[in-house]
Amino acid sequence: MTGSRSSLTPNLLVVLSALAVLACSSSKPDAPPPVDPDEQPPVADGAVFKPIFTVPEREFRAGTAFVAVLPGAGEPVAISALSLMGQHGGVYRKQLEPRELGRIREVVLGGAFDGARRMSIGARVLPVLDAAAIGTPSVAGDVMAFWAPVDPTFQPLTLARTLPQEGERIWLAAALDQTAITDRLHPARFLEVDDAGEAIYDFDEVLKLNGTAGAPLLNARGEVVAIHLKDWRHRDQMSGAGNPVTRFGPALQRAAGLIR
């Protein structure tokens, strides 16, 4: 009896150890696969758009928009810059407030990289009432959003949970007039979040960035880290400012009732 008991004990220990390892591994989320921080991510046709807005005054094109998913939401959202509903958009001299976005009667998303791709998403505003155009202090920053239907046309982007480190490579995902349609990403280096709460970055080259307000800035994983808002040139350096995801992301989730 003693011999059989001693022969079972090591086996029992092996089984218990294996179960413990399995329990620990199953309780931890899978770590994302490593990526090359300087290798640009892919961007699908159905992720970035040139929006067309219909308001009582007229129909107009303004800026850029992108479709993203909010954790826990059943539908994707189309995200852009609130400042497009002011002088930056070319229709209103006075900036519309978030509560005035009900003036928008329809939003049509035309593919930024595939001009033939066009879809109306109606005008279901996701009301981010604590947003404001760039230059005006606010909790959510310069952002507006609309619910979009679940449709294979859309290939939603994911919002990053954290911001890049100083000097980390990021990319502006936008269609530029002076570049080939295949040039979807325009590299930059993340610098900081300034005292006004805006993300600041330097582009690798001087670009004409007309119509890119509202475009997403992506990290190497293809996650959205900021909404591009404005840019400027100092000698041979082109720089930009955007609304960081750590600011607008939680605001969208609060507006959708996903978090408090």
C-alpha positions in Angstrom: 0.0 0.0 0.0 2.8 2.4 0.9 4.5 1.8 -2.5 1.3 2.5 -4.5 0.6 5.7 -2.5 4.1 7.0 -3.1 3.8 6.3 -6.9 0.5 8.2 -7.2 1.8 11.3 -5.4 4.1 12.6 -8.1 1.4 12.0 -10.8 -1.1 13.9 -8.7 1.3 16.8 -8.3 1.8 16.9 -12.1 -1.9 17.0 -12.7 -2.5 19.8 -10.1 0.4 21.8 -11.5 -1.0 21.5 -15.1 -4.4 22.6 -13.9 -2.9 25.6 -12.1 -1.0 26.7 -15.2 -4.1 26.3 -17.3 -6.2 28.4 -14.9 -3.6 31.2 -14.9 -3.3 31.3 -18.7 -7.0 31.3 -19.3 -7.6 34.2 -16.8 -5.2 36.4 -18.7 -6.2 38.1 -22.0 -4.2 37.2 -25.1 -1.4 39.7 -25.6 -1.6 41.4 -29.0 1.0 40.2 -31.4 4.1 42.3 -31.7 4.3 44.8 -34.6 7.0 46.7 -36.3 6.5 50.3 -34.9 7.7 51.8 -38.2 5.8 49.6 -40.6 2.6 51.3 -41.8 -0.7 49.4 -41.1 -3.2 48.5 -43.8 -6.3 50.7 -44.2 -9.4 49.1 -45.9 -11.5 50.9 -48.4 -14.5 51.1 -46.0 -12.7 52.8 -43.2 -12.1 56.5 -44.2 -14.6 58.7 -46.1 -15.3 62.1 -47.5 -18.6 63.2 -46.0 -21.4 65.1 -47.6 -23.7 66.9 -45.2 -27.2 68.1 -46.0 -28.4 71.0 -43.9 -31.4 73.4 -44.5 -29.2 75.8 -46.3 -27.7 73.4 -48.8 -25.6 70.2 -49.4 -21.9 70.5 -48.9 -18.7 68.5 -48.7 -16.3 69.1 -45.8 -13.3 67.4 -44.3 -12.9 63.7 -43.7 -14.6 61.1 -41.5 -13.9 57.6 -40.4 -15.9 54.7 -39.1 -15.0 53.1 -35.8 -16.4 50.7 -33.2 -17.1 51.6 -29.6 -16.5 48.7 -27.2 -20.0 47.3 -26.2 -21.9 49.2 -28.9 -24.1 47.3 -31.4 -23.5 49.7 -34.3 -20.4 51.5 -35.6 -20.1 55.3 -35.5 -18.9 57.7 -38.1 -16.6 60.2 -36.5 -15.3 63.6 -37.7 -14.5 67.1 -36.4 -17.2 69.4 -35.0 -15.3 72.4 -36.4 -16.5 71.4 -39.9 -19.9 72.8 -38.8 -18.3 76.2 -38.5 -16.1 78.3 -40.7 -13.8 75.4 -41.4 -16.6 73.7 -43.3 -17.4 76.7 -45.4 -21.2 76.9 -44.7 -21.6 78.5 -41.3 -19.9 81.6 -40.2 -20.9 80.9 -36.6 -19.8 77.5 -35.1 -22.7 75.2 -34.5 -22.8 73.8 -30.9 -23.2 70.1 -30.3 -26.9 70.5 -29.4 -27.5 72.2 -32.8 -26.3 69.2 -34.9 -30.0 68.3 -35.3 -29.9 70.8 -38.2 -28.1 68.1 -40.2 -30.7 66.2 -42.2 -28.5 63.6 -43.9 -24.9 62.4 -43.9 -23.6 60.6 -47.0 -20.2 58.9 -46.7 -18.2 58.7 -49.9 -15.1 56.5 -50.0 -11.9 58.5 -49.5 -10.0 55.9 -51.6 -12.8 54.5 -53.7 -14.9 57.4 -55.0 -17.6 55.0 -56.3 -18.4 53.8 -52.7 -21.1 56.0 -51.3 -23.7 55.4 -48.6 -26.2 57.4 -46.7 -26.2 56.9 -43.0 -29.1 59.3 -42.2 -28.5 61.8 -39.5 -28.6 59.9 -36.2 -26.4 62.2 -34.1 -24.5 60.7 -31.2 -24.8 63.7 -28.9 -21.4 64.6 -27.4 -22.6 67.6 -25.5 -19.3 68.3 -23.8 -17.5 68.8 -27.2 -16.3 72.1 -28.7 -14.5 73.2 -31.8 -10.7 73.4 -31.5 -9.6 76.6 -29.7 -12.5 76.4 -27.3 -11.9 74.6 -24.0 -14.0 71.5 -23.5 -14.0 68.1 -21.9 -14.4 66.0 -25.2 -12.5 68.3 -27.6 -13.3 68.8 -31.2 -15.4 65.8 -32.2 -18.8 64.9 -33.6 -20.3 61.5 -34.3 -23.2 59.8 -36.0 -24.5 56.2 -35.7 -23.9 54.2 -38.8 -25.6 50.9 -39.8 -24.0 47.5 -39.6 -23.1 47.0 -43.2 -20.3 45.2 -45.1 -19.6 48.6 -46.8 -17.9 49.6 -43.6 -14.6 48.3 -42.2 -14.6 50.1 -38.8 -11.3 51.1 -37.2 -10.5 50.4 -33.5 -9.9 53.2 -31.0 -6.5 52.9 -29.3 -6.5 52.6 -25.5 -3.3 54.6 -25.0 -1.4 57.3 -26.8 1.9 56.8 -28.6 5.2 57.6 -26.9 7.1 60.7 -27.8 8.8 60.1 -31.2 6.6 57.1 -32.1 5.6 56.7 -35.7 1.9 57.5 -36.5 0.1 57.9 -39.9 -2.6 60.3 -41.1 -5.1 58.2 -43.1 -6.5 60.5 -45.7 -6.8 61.1 -49.5 -4.7 64.1 -50.6 -5.2 65.9 -53.9 -1.5 65.9 -54.7 -0.8 62.2 -54.0 -1.7 59.0 -55.8 -5.0 57.4 -54.7 -2.9 54.5 -53.4 -1.1 56.8 -51.0 -3.5 56.3 -48.1 -1.1 56.9 -45.2 1.1 60.0 -44.5 3.8 59.4 -41.8 4.4 61.7 -38.8 6.0 61.5 -35.4 3.9 61.9 -32.3 5.3 64.7 -30.0 3.1 65.4 -27.0 -0.3 66.5 -25.7 -0.1 70.2 -25.2 -1.6 72.3 -22.4 -4.8 72.8 -24.4 -5.2 69.0 -24.6 -4.4 68.6 -28.2 -2.1 65.9 -29.7 0.9 67.5 -31.5 2.8 65.8 -34.2 5.4 66.5 -37.0 4.9 65.2 -40.5 7.8 63.6 -42.4 7.3 65.9 -45.4 5.4 69.1 -46.4 2.0 68.2 -47.6 -1.2 70.1 -48.7 -3.6 68.8 -46.2 -6.8 70.5 -47.5 -9.9 68.7 -46.5 -8.3 66.4 -44.0 -9.9 67.8 -40.8 -11.6 64.9 -39.1 -9.3 62.2 -40.6 -7.9 59.6 -38.2 -4.3 59.3 -37.1 -3.2 55.7 -36.7 -0.6 53.8 -34.8 1.3 50.8 -36.1 -1.5 48.5 -35.1 -4.0 50.5 -37.2 -5.7 51.9 -34.1 -7.0 55.5 -34.0 -4.9 57.6 -31.7 -6.2 61.1 -32.7 -8.6 63.0 -34.9 -6.7 65.4 -37.2 -7.9 69.0 -36.8 -5.4 71.5 -38.1 -1.9 71.8 -39.5 0.7 74.5 -40.1 4.1 75.0 -41.7 7.2 76.5 -40.2 9.9 76.7 -42.8 10.4 73.2 -44.0 8.5 71.5 -41.2 4.8 70.6 -41.4 3.1 70.0 -38.1 -0.4 69.1 -37.0 -2.7 69.1 -34.0 -5.5 66.7 -33.3 -8.0 65.5 -30.6 -6.3 62.6 -28.8 -8.2 59.4 -28.3 -7.8 59.5 -24.6 -10.0 62.6 -24.7 -12.6 61.9 -27.3 -12.9 58.1 -26.9 -14.3 58.1 -23.3 -16.6 61.1 -24.3 -18.1 59.0 -27.1 -18.6 56.0 -24.8 -20.3 58.3 -22.2 -22.6 59.8 -24.9 -23.5 56.3 -26.1 -24.3 55.2 -22.5 -21.6 52.6 -22.4 -19.7 54.1 -19.5 -20.5 56.7 -16.9 
